[in-house]
Amino acid sequence: MTDFQKFLIGILAGIFIAVLVVVGILFFTKSRTSDSAAADMQTLAKIEAEKEELARLQEKRAKIEAELEQAKKESEKEKALLEAESIKRAEEINKNLAAASEKEKKAAEEEKKRKAAEALKRAEEARKRQEELIKQQQALKEAEAKKKASIDEAKKIAAAKAEADRKAKAEQERKAKEEADRKAKAEQERKAKLAAEQRAKEEAAKKISDAEREKKRLEEEAKKKAALDAQKAQEAERLAKQNADAKTRAQMDEVNRLVSEGVNFLKNGNLNSALNSFSKASTRMPDSEVSFTAKKYLDMASALNDYASAREGTGDAEKALSDADSYIKKSVNADGQNARAHYVYSQIADAQKQPQVAFVELEKAQSLDPDNYLYNYELGKKYYARGHYQKAKTSFERSVKSNPKFDNAFFNLGMSCRKLGLENEAFSAFSSAVKIKPDYVKAFLEMARIRKAQRKFDQAVENYKNAISYEPTNLPALREMAQVYADLGQNNLAERHFKEAITLGEDDAITYYNLATVQVDLGKYGEALSNAEKAYKLKPADARVLYTYGLTLEKNGRKSEAYDYYTQAVSANRNYAKPRINLGRMYLDEGKFGEAEENLLAAYRLEQNNFEVNTNLGKLYGLKGDYTKSVNHYANAVKTQPLNITAKHNLASAYISANLKENAVSVYEQIIKVDTKNWDAYYELGKLYISLNKKADAKLILESVLNKNPNYPKAAEIRSILSSL
């Protein structure tokens, strides 16, 4: 970019700024301000700034004109130099034309043309520069003219504004004078008005003051009159209340008298007179004394309920309960938060066979008085009867917590625990009951039953004895203790107590059945048959009774009848294994293997671990020559009773028959280890050793028999065997 171009751009920028300033001046001169003097000063300052800008533009234009003049001079000088140079060169060329060759002439001509072209180019550039300066000069002239016009316009605007401000000021002064005159007049009028208003206020205040004094006088008179009236009213109210209280007290005294009278009538058994007194009392209840009314209705209902309880099932009881129901409902309606009222309502509903109402009312009573031992106890019984044993347990626990001396609550707590399978907790509760009441037979009986179920038979017997010591004729205790003795294998004691129970009036089939079972074990077959027959007559369709009757018939040699009753027992209960076992055994003894196997297998399917079933099946299959099955069943019998020596002998014999002699040796060794004096086991083991060609072992075992028991019945046979060895 040339210096001239930079200069031109600066000039144009200055012009642009000047235009903006003028526009700003025009814009701001149009806006009205509150301070006229300040606006004039601002306008004058802007005009001065415009003049300064114009002076700068004129200075720049003068500079450009000087440069233009200088350019003209340089152009003329350059042209003169160019012409001189052209002449000089022409002369030189002419001088050298004669001597120069054609080629050189041509080169000189070209050089001449080149220099001429360069001179022309410089001349052209000078011309263009001159033209550019002329344009810039023209632009500056135009800008200067515009600036002057702008200044003139600004002056006109300033003059117009000054005139307008002068006129506005004059108008403002005129208006101010008019406003001052108006305000002075208004002030004068205001003061006159205020004076009038003050006079009016003073007059009104005097009137108000007079009225207030009069009002105060009247109010004081009214207060005195009202106080006198209130005093009279209060006295009247006091007298009325005194009369009403006296009347209420009289009513309450009369109600108390009638209720007491009715209660006395009930104690003497005079229901109708009692109902008459209660009816009168009901009509005289004071409306204002709700609590008193509720209590008297409760007293009447409770007395009638007690009367009905003592005469349960009679017409009078029903009549008393009907009125009791009516009175208790009135009591509850009058005061629904009285726990005792809901409790009595529950008792009445129970007596009227309304179990749900009784249950709901008892729950309400307990909720209102949650620590009442009696409400919790009765509610516990309700829960127990409904099968809600956990709730029953909780209620009885609350009852004994509130009354630790309540033996019945401890007993019922124990019964609830038993239903929940909490036998140890139950035993503890029953123990607490007998500590409070040492002759609590039912508690001792339950303690005995728990110990029996836990197979703690000695403790069971002790508790049965405690029960019987306080109640010798307690048949369940006698019968159950006899059964415990039977379970312990103490059949003589079992028989004695079963007989005691029967002597004291026990006449049920199960007792006769149990006695017959014990007597069979004692070998008293005749007595057993008699008692089994009594059981059968009392309960002919019971499978256990039929089985025991068949067993006693068999023991007494009446086998054909025994077959019949065993068969009846099977028909009565096809899942009962005992009669099938005995039928199988009897058929087996008679050699009827098919019938024996049918019955024994049926029993085996019912009770696969039954000792008798497996023993008889082992024997059956041994007789049939099926030694594998025989061994299996005898082995099952040994598993069931591992200390039964007979079972082990049977198993050893089956092993020998099955040619499993080493297994038989092991069984005999087990027998000798358990029973060191089982000489038959020694004898059989010795023979087995010989069959296995273990002569030294055979000699050792057989000689030990002779040394330890020289009188062994088979001693001669042993000596014979030893001599052969």
Secondary structure as GFF3:
##gff-version 3
##sequence-region A 1 725
A	DSSP	alpha_helix	3	30	.	.	.	ID=ss1
A	DSSP	alpha_helix	36	97	.	.	.	ID=ss2
A	DSSP	alpha_helix	102	267	.	.	.	ID=ss3
A	DSSP	alpha_helix	271	283	.	.	.	ID=ss4
A	DSSP	alpha_helix	290	310	.	.	.	ID=ss5
A	DSSP	alpha_helix	315	334	.	.	.	ID=ss6
A	DSSP	alpha_helix	339	351	.	.	.	ID=ss7
A	DSSP	alpha_helix	355	368	.	.	.	ID=ss8
A	DSSP	alpha_helix	373	385	.	.	.	ID=ss9
A	DSSP	alpha_helix	389	402	.	.	.	ID=ss10
A	DSSP	alpha_helix	407	419	.	.	.	ID=ss11
A	DSSP	alpha_helix	423	436	.	.	.	ID=ss12
A	DSSP	alpha_helix	441	453	.	.	.	ID=ss13
A	DSSP	alpha_helix	457	470	.	.	.	ID=ss14
A	DSSP	alpha_helix	475	487	.	.	.	ID=ss15
A	DSSP	alpha_helix	491	503	.	.	.	ID=ss16
A	DSSP	alpha_helix	509	521	.	.	.	ID=ss17
A	DSSP	alpha_helix	525	538	.	.	.	ID=ss18
A	DSSP	alpha_helix	543	555	.	.	.	ID=ss19
A	DSSP	alpha_helix	559	572	.	.	.	ID=ss20
A	DSSP	alpha_helix	577	589	.	.	.	ID=ss21
A	DSSP	alpha_helix	593	606	.	.	.	ID=ss22
A	DSSP	alpha_helix	611	623	.	.	.	ID=ss23
A	DSSP	alpha_helix	627	640	.	.	.	ID=ss24
A	DSSP	alpha_helix	645	657	.	.	.	ID=ss25
A	DSSP	alpha_helix	661	674	.	.	.	ID=ss26
A	DSSP	alpha_helix	679	691	.	.	.	ID=ss27
A	DSSP	alpha_helix	695	708	.	.	.	ID=ss28
A	DSSP	alpha_helix	715	724	.	.	.	ID=ss29
###
